[in-house]
């Protein structure tokens, strides 16, 4: 099977019949239009009201039902029923796509991963947000962009995410290092000092999510963006053979070649990398904000409680740019009661609810003002750093056939960091693969 054939098969399985309408994407389909595998959707009626559903990933915080119950008590004729989808984003997407393809009205409001906007909009599966009923003033610009397609807004940002650099503050202090590193080279140099300490015996320098799965797409994109490169340009063309993009991947490869990144990291996802840091095995870790309270838990589950610092992720010449994560709220094109749907979205994403949600769960809000809330900052002291990281964060490739693109990035990035190919040759192959995937 050819390399492109493999990516095409991956995409066909995950996107099912939605072998994306790239021609439509290039022609600028937007406002509920754009062609694709979704078929024609009913006309949008933003005045229709009544009961709706909210399809979203499994709520592990316990907070969602409380918020929904408050809404239902205040809107007895427009109640919301939560439909919990699996924890896996891939499985969530599959269920949504299956729902769209039969034009089912089962799902009304959708909790969408930020990388699904282009696919869902191009296929007319979600509708453009009504400008007169949607106020995005005060939202972080980067989060608003993830819910846009061809300059039209198809969602409202509900939560967001950026990776942070966790580090052993006690060991850096013992090694005479006064500040967290801002570049990979500074990080490697810091590790040389720390790992020479008797108390660092058996430790490794750095870990991230470099197993061959979506986390590798996140980390590879992060490395490229943090060197001043990009995976795709504004016109949707792959650009991974620029000097900057190559330098980003070279930084990761150098980490493995020097031993600063242990080979075990090639098997790490979020939880494996968190556990390695929390168990005292790593000096530095790139991961999402959920790690902070776990690493500092005082119930005996963490060996690094009270010894964990937080900083922006490093880059090649200065602080890096995290890959943006998060959830946007959209409305199914096939659902009824869209008037209630947009009101419920505005309710969930209001400043008051974002503050309460962030305080209860630690999830990053999408409104600028919430980050300065005194109670929130007192509870999560890393929030100012997270706020800065979000301002610099970059989205993953905003392409219609994202699954095929991600598969190509994973395969080629893994070949590079595992030493199977040299960096420049690997990036040239990635460029060729991405060009083929983009052509459909």
DRENPA-162460 format. One record per residue (C-alpha): x, z, y; residue in three letters. Coordinates in steps of 0.25 Angstrom, whole numbers, padded with zeros to 4 digits, always signed. Example, Ala and Ser with C-alpha at 12.3 -4.5 7.8 and 13.67 -1.06 7.14 Angstrom:
// DRENPA-162460
+0049+0031-0018ALA
+0055+0029-0004SER
//
This chain:
// DRENPA-162460
+0000+0000+0000UNK
+0005-0003+0014UNK
+0008+0008+0024UNK
-0004+0002+0032UNK
-0012+0001+0020UNK
-0010+0016+0018UNK
-0015+0020+0032UNK
-0026+0010+0031UNK
-0031+0017+0018UNK
-0029+0031+0025UNK
-0038+0027+0036UNK
-0048+0020+0028UNK
-0050+0033+0020UNK
-0051+0042+0032UNK
-0059+0033+0041UNK
-0067+0027+0030UNK
-0075+0015+0035UNK
-0070+0017+0049UNK
-0058+0007+0049UNK
-0057+0008+0063UNK
-0061-0002+0074UNK
-0048-0004+0080UNK
-0053-0016+0087UNK
-0064-0008+0094UNK
-0054+0002+0098UNK
-0046-0008+0105UNK
-0058-0014+0112UNK
-0061+0000+0118UNK
-0074+0004+0111UNK
-0078+0017+0116UNK
-0091+0022+0121UNK
-0098+0024+0107UNK
-0093+0010+0105UNK
-0081+0004+0098UNK
-0085-0002+0085UNK
-0079+0003+0072UNK
-0085+0008+0059UNK
-0096+0017+0064UNK
-0107+0008+0067UNK
-0116+0008+0079UNK
-0120+0022+0084UNK
-0133+0026+0091UNK
-0134+0026+0106UNK
-0129+0038+0112UNK
-0140+0048+0117UNK
-0134+0060+0124UNK
-0147+0066+0127UNK
-0152+0068+0113UNK
-0152+0082+0109UNK
-0154+0090+0096UNK
-0146+0097+0085UNK
-0132+0092+0082UNK
-0121+0094+0072UNK
-0106+0097+0075UNK
-0096+0091+0065UNK
-0083+0097+0065UNK
-0071+0102+0057UNK
-0073+0116+0050UNK
-0073+0127+0060UNK
-0062+0137+0055UNK
-0064+0146+0067UNK
-0079+0150+0066UNK
-0081+0148+0080UNK
-0089+0135+0080UNK
-0101+0140+0074UNK
-0102+0151+0084UNK
-0101+0141+0095UNK
-0112+0132+0089UNK
-0121+0144+0087UNK
-0120+0146+0102UNK
-0124+0132+0105UNK
-0135+0132+0095UNK
-0141+0145+0101UNK
-0142+0138+0114UNK
-0147+0125+0109UNK
-0157+0127+0098UNK
-0162+0113+0099UNK
-0148+0107+0098UNK
-0141+0115+0088UNK
-0127+0111+0082UNK
-0124+0111+0067UNK
-0109+0112+0064UNK
-0105+0103+0053UNK
-0091+0108+0048UNK
-0082+0097+0043UNK
-0069+0099+0035UNK
-0057+0106+0041UNK
-0049+0093+0039UNK
-0050+0083+0050UNK
-0049+0072+0041UNK
-0061+0076+0033UNK
-0068+0079+0046UNK
-0066+0065+0051UNK
-0070+0059+0037UNK
-0083+0066+0037UNK
-0086+0062+0052UNK
-0082+0047+0049UNK
-0091+0047+0036UNK
-0102+0052+0045UNK
-0100+0042+0056UNK
-0100+0030+0046UNK
-0114+0033+0041UNK
-0118+0036+0056UNK
-0123+0049+0052UNK
-0129+0059+0063UNK
-0124+0071+0055UNK
-0113+0074+0065UNK
-0116+0075+0080UNK
-0104+0082+0087UNK
-0090+0079+0080UNK
-0078+0088+0080UNK
-0067+0077+0080UNK
-0052+0077+0078UNK
-0046+0071+0091UNK
-0040+0060+0083UNK
-0054+0054+0079UNK
-0059+0050+0093UNK
-0054+0035+0092UNK
-0060+0033+0078UNK
-0073+0039+0080UNK
-0075+0033+0094UNK
-0071+0019+0089UNK
-0081+0019+0078UNK
-0092+0024+0087UNK
-0094+0037+0079UNK
-0094+0045+0091UNK
-0099+0043+0105UNK
-0093+0043+0118UNK
-0095+0056+0126UNK
-0105+0055+0137UNK
-0098+0057+0150UNK
-0109+0063+0157UNK
-0110+0074+0147UNK
-0095+0076+0144UNK
-0086+0084+0153UNK
-0071+0083+0149UNK
-0066+0089+0162UNK
-0056+0100+0159UNK
-0053+0096+0145UNK
-0038+0093+0141UNK
-0036+0078+0144UNK
-0029+0077+0130UNK
-0041+0082+0123UNK
-0050+0073+0130UNK
-0042+0061+0127UNK
-0043+0063+0112UNK
-0058+0062+0113UNK
-0057+0048+0120UNK
-0057+0034+0115UNK
-0055+0022+0124UNK
-0057+0031+0136UNK
-0070+0036+0131UNK
-0073+0050+0127UNK
-0078+0052+0113UNK
-0077+0067+0112UNK
-0075+0080+0119UNK
-0062+0089+0116UNK
-0066+0102+0109UNK
-0053+0107+0104UNK
-0039+0103+0105UNK
-0025+0106+0099UNK
-0010+0104+0101UNK
+0001+0108+0092UNK
+0011+0119+0097UNK
+0025+0123+0093UNK
+0025+0137+0087UNK
+0038+0144+0086UNK
+0045+0157+0082UNK
+0047+0164+0095UNK
+0054+0175+0089UNK
+0064+0166+0083UNK
+0066+0158+0095UNK
+0069+0171+0103UNK
+0079+0176+0092UNK
+0086+0162+0093UNK
+0087+0163+0108UNK
+0077+0152+0111UNK
+0069+0155+0123UNK
+0059+0144+0123UNK
+0052+0135+0113UNK
+0058+0121+0111UNK
+0052+0109+0118UNK
+0058+0098+0110UNK
+0062+0096+0095UNK
+0076+0097+0098UNK
+0075+0110+0105UNK
+0066+0115+0093UNK
+0077+0111+0083UNK
+0088+0118+0091UNK
+0079+0130+0092UNK
+0077+0130+0077UNK
+0092+0130+0075UNK
+0093+0143+0082UNK
+0081+0149+0076UNK
+0084+0145+0062UNK
+0098+0151+0063UNK
+0092+0165+0065UNK
+0092+0174+0053UNK
+0077+0177+0055UNK
+0074+0162+0054UNK
+0080+0161+0040UNK
+0072+0151+0031UNK
+0064+0145+0043UNK
+0063+0131+0047UNK
+0062+0125+0061UNK
+0049+0117+0063UNK
+0036+0113+0057UNK
+0024+0105+0060UNK
+0013+0097+0052UNK
+0021+0086+0046UNK
+0015+0083+0033UNK
+0008+0070+0031UNK
-0005+0072+0037UNK
-0012+0072+0051UNK
-0003+0083+0055UNK
+0009+0074+0054UNK
+0002+0064+0063UNK
+0000+0075+0073UNK
+0015+0079+0072UNK
+0020+0065+0072UNK
+0012+0061+0084UNK
+0016+0074+0091UNK
+0031+0071+0089UNK
+0029+0057+0094UNK
+0021+0062+0107UNK
+0031+0073+0109UNK
+0042+0063+0111UNK
+0034+0055+0121UNK
+0029+0045+0111UNK
+0015+0041+0106UNK
+0010+0036+0093UNK
+0000+0026+0100UNK
+0000+0021+0114UNK
-0013+0021+0123UNK
-0017+0007+0118UNK
-0017+0012+0103UNK
-0003+0006+0099UNK
+0006+0013+0090UNK
+0019+0017+0098UNK
+0027+0025+0088UNK
+0041+0017+0089UNK
+0044+0022+0103UNK
+0056+0030+0105UNK
+0048+0042+0109UNK
+0039+0041+0096UNK
+0051+0039+0087UNK
+0058+0051+0094UNK
+0046+0060+0091UNK
+0046+0057+0076UNK
+0062+0058+0076UNK
+0060+0073+0081UNK
+0052+0076+0069UNK
+0061+0069+0060UNK
+0074+0076+0066UNK
+0067+0089+0063UNK
+0066+0086+0048UNK
+0080+0080+0048UNK
+0086+0092+0054UNK
+0079+0102+0045UNK
+0072+0108+0057UNK
+0058+0103+0051UNK
+0058+0107+0036UNK
+0054+0097+0026UNK
+0042+0107+0022UNK
+0035+0102+0036UNK
+0033+0089+0029UNK
+0022+0096+0022UNK
+0016+0104+0033UNK
+0002+0103+0039UNK
-0003+0113+0049UNK
-0005+0125+0040UNK
+0008+0123+0033UNK
+0016+0122+0046UNK
+0009+0134+0052UNK
+0011+0143+0039UNK
+0026+0139+0039UNK
+0027+0144+0054UNK
+0019+0156+0052UNK
+0027+0160+0039UNK
+0039+0160+0047UNK
+0045+0147+0042UNK
+0046+0139+0055UNK
+0052+0141+0069UNK
+0043+0130+0075UNK
+0029+0125+0072UNK
+0021+0114+0078UNK
+0006+0116+0075UNK
-0008+0118+0081UNK
-0012+0130+0089UNK
-0019+0137+0077UNK
-0006+0141+0072UNK
-0004+0151+0084UNK
-0014+0162+0080UNK
-0010+0161+0065UNK
+0005+0162+0068UNK
+0003+0174+0077UNK
-0007+0181+0067UNK
-0004+0196+0065UNK
-0011+0197+0052UNK
+0002+0195+0044UNK
-0001+0180+0041UNK
+0010+0175+0051UNK
+0025+0179+0051UNK
+0026+0173+0065UNK
+0016+0181+0072UNK
+0021+0185+0086UNK
+0033+0176+0084UNK
+0026+0163+0087UNK
+0028+0155+0100UNK
+0021+0142+0104UNK
+0026+0130+0112UNK
+0023+0116+0114UNK
+0027+0107+0103UNK
+0041+0101+0105UNK
+0044+0086+0109UNK
+0056+0077+0109UNK
+0060+0079+0124UNK
+0051+0091+0128UNK
+0038+0097+0124UNK
+0030+0089+0114UNK
+0016+0084+0114UNK
+0006+0089+0103UNK
-0003+0081+0096UNK
-0017+0084+0101UNK
-0028+0089+0091UNK
-0042+0094+0093UNK
-0057+0091+0091UNK
-0066+0083+0100UNK
-0081+0083+0099UNK
-0088+0070+0098UNK
-0102+0065+0095UNK
-0106+0056+0083UNK
-0112+0043+0087UNK
-0122+0045+0076UNK
-0128+0059+0080UNK
-0140+0063+0087UNK
-0142+0073+0098UNK
-0129+0068+0106UNK
-0134+0076+0118UNK
-0133+0089+0111UNK
-0120+0084+0105UNK
-0113+0082+0119UNK
-0118+0096+0124UNK
-0113+0103+0112UNK
-0099+0096+0113UNK
-0099+0101+0128UNK
-0103+0115+0123UNK
-0092+0116+0113UNK
-0081+0110+0123UNK
-0086+0119+0135UNK
-0075+0127+0141UNK
-0082+0140+0137UNK
-0083+0136+0122UNK
-0069+0130+0122UNK
-0064+0144+0127UNK
-0072+0152+0117UNK
-0068+0142+0106UNK
-0053+0143+0109UNK
-0053+0158+0110UNK
-0060+0159+0097UNK
-0052+0149+0089UNK
-0039+0146+0097UNK
-0043+0131+0097UNK
-0037+0124+0109UNK
-0048+0120+0119UNK
-0049+0107+0126UNK
-0052+0112+0140UNK
-0041+0115+0150UNK
-0047+0127+0155UNK
-0049+0134+0142UNK
-0034+0135+0140UNK
-0032+0144+0152UNK
-0043+0154+0147UNK
-0036+0168+0148UNK
-0043+0173+0136UNK
-0039+0161+0128UNK
-0024+0161+0132UNK
-0024+0176+0129UNK
-0028+0174+0115UNK
-0020+0161+0113UNK
-0007+0162+0121UNK
-0002+0149+0116UNK
-0014+0142+0123UNK
-0006+0138+0136UNK
+0004+0131+0127UNK
-0007+0124+0119UNK
-0013+0120+0132UNK
+0000+0113+0137UNK
+0002+0107+0123UNK
-0012+0101+0124UNK
-0009+0094+0137UNK
+0003+0087+0131UNK
-0004+0084+0118UNK
-0006+0070+0113UNK
-0017+0065+0104UNK
-0015+0058+0090UNK
-0016+0043+0091UNK
-0030+0039+0096UNK
-0033+0028+0087UNK
-0045+0024+0079UNK
-0039+0023+0065UNK
-0032+0036+0067UNK
-0031+0039+0052UNK
-0023+0027+0049UNK
-0014+0030+0061UNK
-0012+0045+0057UNK
-0008+0041+0042UNK
+0002+0031+0047UNK
+0008+0042+0056UNK
+0009+0052+0045UNK
+0015+0043+0035UNK
+0026+0038+0045UNK
+0029+0051+0051UNK
+0030+0058+0038UNK
+0040+0047+0034UNK
+0048+0050+0046UNK
+0049+0065+0046UNK
+0051+0066+0031UNK
+0063+0057+0032UNK
+0057+0045+0024UNK
+0060+0035+0036UNK
+0068+0036+0049UNK
+0060+0039+0062UNK
+0061+0025+0069UNK
+0058+0018+0056UNK
+0046+0027+0053UNK
+0040+0025+0067UNK
+0042+0010+0066UNK
+0034+0011+0053UNK
+0023+0020+0059UNK
+0022+0010+0071UNK
+0019-0001+0061UNK
+0009+0007+0053UNK
+0002+0012+0066UNK
+0001-0003+0071UNK
-0005-0007+0058UNK
-0015+0004+0057UNK
-0019+0002+0072UNK
-0022-0013+0068UNK
-0032-0008+0058UNK
//
